[in-house]
């Protein structure tokens, strides 16, 4: 029953996370687009009122006219819409999932004893420290004199982010490391909203309400943080989908793959932000494509090495493979899993019968032998010798029963 309840919490949590994430990212992307498409106001009266730019658009059968003031309007409207709950809800639902899957289920998804022999308490403490400490270090750097130079700050942040990616992959399972990397970026993004962007907006609104000239400095700082959020978005989204692809997080150089995808995602965003402003060099987009192509080429699985016929029996016989699958895999990958954490077979892969094993031979070879991502966290302690038996069986044709 516990596994069933956890599945429902996981499902509902993911649903909420996706909905709120779409709302947050969609609003963020829209306002970046809006800022970069503003034109000088056509009306002299609008310019005299403090309007700095405007844009006309059509959507859903209607025309829209958006205006942005250089600082603030002479008089605040009766209804002013804020964009903050999308960010807060996305982060809260994301942390809920992180706690449910990777902290409560640390022994399955976060700890890999072949990487680092951590206890659950230590692993969870490290995960929490990464989020809190990462935000504090980032915020201090932005507030330091280094924050006055966008180029210098970006360079230092990249080095630190790359270090975190490597370090996380050296202490956690691949999936756990990737997810905590994304959670760190997400925490920085929501921290920017909560501690900088929204307070800056509140200060401007308060000044307008009191008849004072708003200080533009909070808006300038908030703009810097908003730009950072824009470039963090695509790397975070990559991690959200990467846990379906063990070829990334399960690779021996998973940290380097994570860094490369982060750079590629940021470059894609650079291109589209520049494109919003008009003519944009395709170089950032081409570099991103080149990075992705290099990753794909670098991690392509090698062809199975030839094995002498004398090595194919009896170890390569299907009976041996069947026993390994039974003892190392079926506790999870079954129509009725016996492992308490799963109420249904992960990814729907069931290995109860000979026919199911034979039909899944390619996946078994890829996940167990080539990548080594399964069994997850090596919970069932499959040995290298057993992996080699599966390898030789697969090379022999994976059909010898």
C-alpha positions in Angstrom: 0.0 0.0 0.0 2.9 2.4 0.8 4.2 2.0 -2.8 0.8 2.7 -4.2 0.4 5.8 -2.1 3.8 7.0 -3.1 2.9 6.5 -6.8 -0.1 8.7 -6.4 1.8 11.4 -4.6 4.4 11.2 -7.4 1.8 11.4 -10.1 -0.1 14.3 -8.6 3.2 16.1 -7.7 4.5 15.8 -11.2 1.2 17.0 -12.7 1.2 20.1 -10.5 4.9 20.7 -11.2 4.4 20.5 -15.0 1.4 22.8 -14.9 3.0 25.5 -12.7 6.3 25.2 -14.6 4.6 25.8 -17.9 2.9 28.9 -16.4 6.2 30.2 -15.0 8.4 29.5 -18.0 5.7 30.7 -20.4 5.3 34.0 -18.7 9.1 34.4 -18.4 9.6 33.7 -22.1 6.7 36.0 -23.0 8.1 39.0 -21.1 11.6 38.5 -22.5 10.0 38.5 -26.0 8.0 41.6 -25.1 11.0 43.5 -23.8 13.0 42.7 -26.9 10.2 43.7 -29.3 9.3 47.1 -27.9 9.3 50.0 -30.3 9.3 53.8 -29.4 5.8 55.0 -28.7 4.1 56.5 -31.8 2.1 58.9 -29.7 3.8 62.0 -28.3 1.3 62.0 -25.5 2.4 58.5 -24.5 6.0 59.5 -24.6 5.2 62.5 -22.4 3.5 60.2 -19.9 6.7 58.2 -19.5 6.0 55.4 -22.0 9.4 54.0 -23.1 8.2 51.4 -25.6 5.1 49.6 -27.0 4.2 46.6 -29.1 1.1 45.6 -31.0 0.2 41.9 -31.3 -2.6 39.7 -32.4 -3.7 36.5 -30.8 -6.8 34.4 -30.4 -8.8 36.7 -32.6 -8.0 39.9 -30.8 -5.5 42.8 -30.9 -3.3 43.7 -28.0 -1.4 46.9 -27.3 1.2 46.6 -24.6 3.2 49.5 -23.3 6.2 49.7 -21.0 7.0 52.8 -18.9 10.6 54.0 -18.6 10.2 53.9 -14.8 6.6 54.0 -13.7 3.3 55.6 -14.7 2.2 58.9 -13.2 -0.6 57.2 -11.5 -1.0 53.5 -10.6 -4.0 51.6 -12.0 -6.6 50.2 -9.8 -5.7 46.6 -10.7 -2.0 45.6 -11.1 -1.2 42.0 -12.0 1.9 40.4 -10.4 3.7 37.3 -11.7 5.1 35.5 -8.7 2.9 32.6 -7.7 3.9 30.6 -10.9 7.5 30.6 -9.7 6.7 29.8 -6.1 4.3 27.0 -7.0 6.8 25.5 -9.4 9.6 25.5 -6.8 7.4 24.2 -4.0 6.1 21.3 -6.2 9.6 20.6 -7.4 11.0 20.4 -3.8 8.1 18.2 -2.9 9.0 15.7 -5.7 12.7 16.0 -4.8 11.9 15.1 -1.1 9.5 12.3 -2.1 11.6 10.6 -4.7 15.3 11.4 -4.0 15.3 12.1 -0.2 12.6 9.7 1.1 13.7 7.2 -1.6 17.4 8.0 -1.3 18.5 4.3 -1.1 17.0 3.8 -4.5 17.4 7.0 -6.5 20.1 9.1 -4.8 22.7 6.8 -3.3 24.9 4.7 -5.5 27.4 2.8 -3.3 29.6 2.2 -6.3 30.1 6.0 -6.5 30.1 6.9 -2.8 29.1 4.9 0.3 26.7 7.4 1.9 24.1 6.9 4.5 20.6 8.2 3.8 20.9 11.0 6.4 24.2 12.2 5.0 23.0 12.1 1.4 19.9 14.1 2.2 21.8 16.6 4.3 24.2 17.1 1.4 21.3 17.6 -1.0 19.7 20.3 1.2 23.1 22.0 1.8 23.6 22.2 -2.0 20.4 24.1 -2.5 20.8 26.4 0.4 24.6 27.0 0.1 24.4 27.3 -3.7 21.8 30.1 -3.4 23.8 32.0 -0.8 27.0 31.8 -2.8 25.3 32.9 -6.0 23.5 35.8 -4.2 26.7 37.0 -2.6 28.5 37.0 -5.9 25.8 39.0 -7.5 25.9 41.6 -4.7 29.7 41.8 -4.7 31.7 44.1 -6.9 31.9 41.2 -9.3 28.2 41.7 -10.0 28.8 45.0 -11.7 30.4 43.2 -14.6 28.0 40.8 -16.4 30.8 39.2 -18.3 33.0 38.5 -15.3 30.1 37.4 -13.2 28.9 35.0 -15.9 32.4 33.5 -16.3 32.7 32.9 -12.5 29.2 31.4 -12.3 30.0 29.0 -15.2 33.1 27.7 -13.4 31.2 27.2 -10.2 28.3 25.6 -11.9 30.6 23.2 -13.8 32.3 22.3 -10.5 29.0 21.6 -8.9 28.0 19.3 -11.8 31.3 17.3 -11.4 31.1 17.2 -7.6 27.5 16.0 -7.5 28.2 13.3 -10.0 31.1 12.1 -7.9 29.0 11.6 -4.7 25.4 10.8 -5.9 23.9 8.4 -8.4 23.7 9.9 -11.9 20.0 10.5 -11.7 20.3 12.0 -8.2 23.2 14.2 -9.2 21.4 15.5 -12.3 18.2 16.3 -10.4 20.0 18.1 -7.6 21.9 20.2 -10.2 18.6 21.2 -11.7 17.1 21.8 -8.3 20.0 24.1 -7.5 19.4 26.2 -10.6 15.6 26.2 -9.9 16.3 27.4 -6.3 18.5 30.2 -7.7 15.8 31.1 -10.1 13.0 31.3 -7.5 15.4 33.0 -5.1 15.9 35.7 -7.7 12.1 36.2 -7.9 11.4 36.1 -4.1 14.4 38.1 -2.8 15.2 40.5 -5.7 12.6 40.8 -8.5 9.4 41.0 -6.4 11.0 43.3 -3.7 12.3 45.6 -6.4 8.8 45.8 -7.9 7.2 46.4 -4.5 9.7 49.3 -3.9 8.7 50.9 -7.2 5.0 50.4 -6.5 5.4 51.9 -3.0 7.3 54.9 -4.4 4.5 55.6 -6.9 1.8 55.2 -4.3 3.6 57.8 -2.1 4.2 60.2 -4.9 7.9 59.7 -4.9 10.2 59.3 -7.9 11.0 55.5 -8.0 14.6 54.5 -7.7 15.6 52.7 -10.9 18.4 50.8 -9.1 16.2 47.9 -7.8 14.8 47.5 -11.4 18.3 47.3 -12.8 19.4 44.6 -10.3 16.1 42.7 -10.9 16.7 42.8 -14.6 20.1 41.1 -14.2 18.6 38.3 -12.1 15.8 37.9 -14.7 18.4 37.5 -17.4 20.1 34.8 -15.4 16.8 33.0 -15.0 16.3 33.0 -18.7 19.6 31.2 -19.4 19.1 28.7 -16.6 15.7 27.6 -18.0 16.7 25.3 -20.8 19.4 23.4 -18.8 16.8 22.8 -16.1 14.3 21.5 -18.6 17.0 19.2 -20.0 17.4 17.6 -16.6 13.7 17.2 -16.3 13.6 14.9 -19.3 17.1 13.3 -18.9 16.0 10.8 -16.3 14.3 8.9 -19.1 17.6 8.5 -20.9 20.2 6.6 -18.9 22.7 7.1 -21.8 23.3 10.6 -20.2 23.2 10.3 -16.5 24.4 6.7 -16.5 27.6 7.4 -18.6 31.0 7.3 -17.0 31.4 11.0 -17.9 27.9 12.0 -16.9 29.2 15.2 -15.3 30.8 16.3 -18.6 27.6 15.5 -20.5 25.6 17.6 -18.0 28.0 20.6 -18.4 27.8 20.3 -22.2 24.0 20.2 -22.3 24.0 23.2 -19.9 26.2 25.2 -22.3 24.1 24.1 -25.3 20.9 25.1 -23.6 22.2 28.5 -22.7 23.5 29.1 -26.2 20.1 28.2 -27.7 18.6 30.8 -25.4 21.2 33.4 -26.3 20.3 32.9 -30.0 16.5 33.3 -29.4 16.9 36.3 -27.1 19.1 38.0 -29.8 16.6 37.0 -32.5 13.8 38.7 -30.6 15.7 42.0 -31.0 16.0 41.6 -34.8 18.9 40.3 -36.8 20.8 37.6 -34.8 24.0 35.8 -35.6 23.3 32.0 -36.0 26.7 31.3 -34.3 25.3 30.5 -30.8 22.7 28.2 -32.3 25.3 26.5 -34.5 27.6 26.0 -31.6 24.8 24.5 -29.6 24.0 22.0 -32.4 27.7 21.2 -32.7 28.0 20.5 -28.9 24.9 18.2 -29.1 26.4 16.4 -32.1 29.7 15.9 -30.4 27.9 14.5 -27.3 25.9 12.1 -29.5 29.1 10.9 -31.2 31.1 10.6 -28.1 28.7 8.4 -26.1 27.6 6.1 -29.0 27.7 2.6 -27.6 30.6 0.5 -29.0 29.6 -2.5 -31.0 29.7 -5.8 -29.0 33.2 -7.3 -29.2 33.5 -10.7 -30.8 33.4 -13.7 -28.5 34.9 -17.1 -29.3 32.4 -19.9 -29.8 33.9 -21.7 -26.8 33.0 -18.8 -24.6 29.3 -18.9 -25.5 28.5 -22.1 -23.5 27.5 -22.9 -20.9 27.7 -19.4 -19.4 26.0 -17.8 -22.3 23.1 -20.3 -22.2 19.7 -18.7 -21.6 19.1 -20.7 -18.4 22.0 -18.8 -16.8 20.6 -15.4 -17.9 17.1 -16.4 -16.7 18.4 -17.0 -13.2 20.3 -13.7 -13.1 17.2 -11.8 -14.3 15.1 -13.7 -11.6 17.4 -12.8 -8.8 18.6 -9.3 -9.8 15.7 -7.8 -11.9 12.3 -9.3 -11.3 11.9 -7.9 -7.8 11.1 -4.6 -9.6 10.4 -5.5 -13.2 7.4 -7.8 -12.6 3.7 -7.7 -13.0 3.7 -7.9 -9.2 6.9 -6.3 -7.9 8.1 -7.5 -4.5 10.4 -4.5 -3.9 8.4 -2.2 -1.5 9.2 1.0 -3.4 7.4 -0.1 -6.6 3.7 -0.8 -7.0 4.2 -1.4 -10.8 7.1 -2.3 -13.0 9.3 0.7 -13.7 8.8 2.0 -17.2 6.3 -0.8 -17.7 9.2 -3.3 -18.3 8.2 -6.8 -17.1 10.6 -9.7 -17.1 8.5 -12.5 -15.6 8.5 -14.9 -18.6 11.1 -16.1 -21.1 9.2 -14.4 -23.9 9.4 -11.0 -22.0 13.1 -11.4 -21.4 13.8 -12.3 -25.1 11.6 -9.4 -26.3 13.5 -7.0 -24.1 17.0 -8.3 -24.8 18.2 -5.1 -26.5 17.1 -3.0 -23.5 18.6 -5.4 -21.0 21.9 -5.4 -22.8 21.9 -1.6 -23.1 20.9 -0.8 -19.5 22.7 -3.7 -17.6 25.9 -4.2 -19.7 26.7 -1.1 -21.8 25.5 1.7 -19.5 25.4 -0.2 -16.2 22.4 1.9 -15.0 20.4 -1.1 -14.0 19.7 -2.5 -11.5 19.1 1.1 -10.2 21.7 1.9 -7.6 22.7 -1.7 -8.0 20.2 -2.5 -5.2 20.3 -6.2 -5.9 24.1 -6.2 -6.1 24.6 -7.7 -9.6 28.2 -8.7 -10.1 30.5 -8.0 -13.0 30.6 -11.7 -13.7 26.8 -11.7 -14.1 26.9 -8.7 -16.4 29.4 -10.6 -18.5 27.1 -13.6 -18.8 24.4 -11.3 -20.1 26.9 -9.7 -22.5 28.0 -13.1 -23.9 24.4 -14.3 -24.2 23.4 -11.2 -26.1 26.4 -11.4 -28.4 25.6 -15.0 -29.2 22.2 -13.9 -30.6 20.1 -13.4 -27.5 17.8 -16.2 -28.6 19.4 -19.4 -27.3 17.0 -20.9 -24.9 
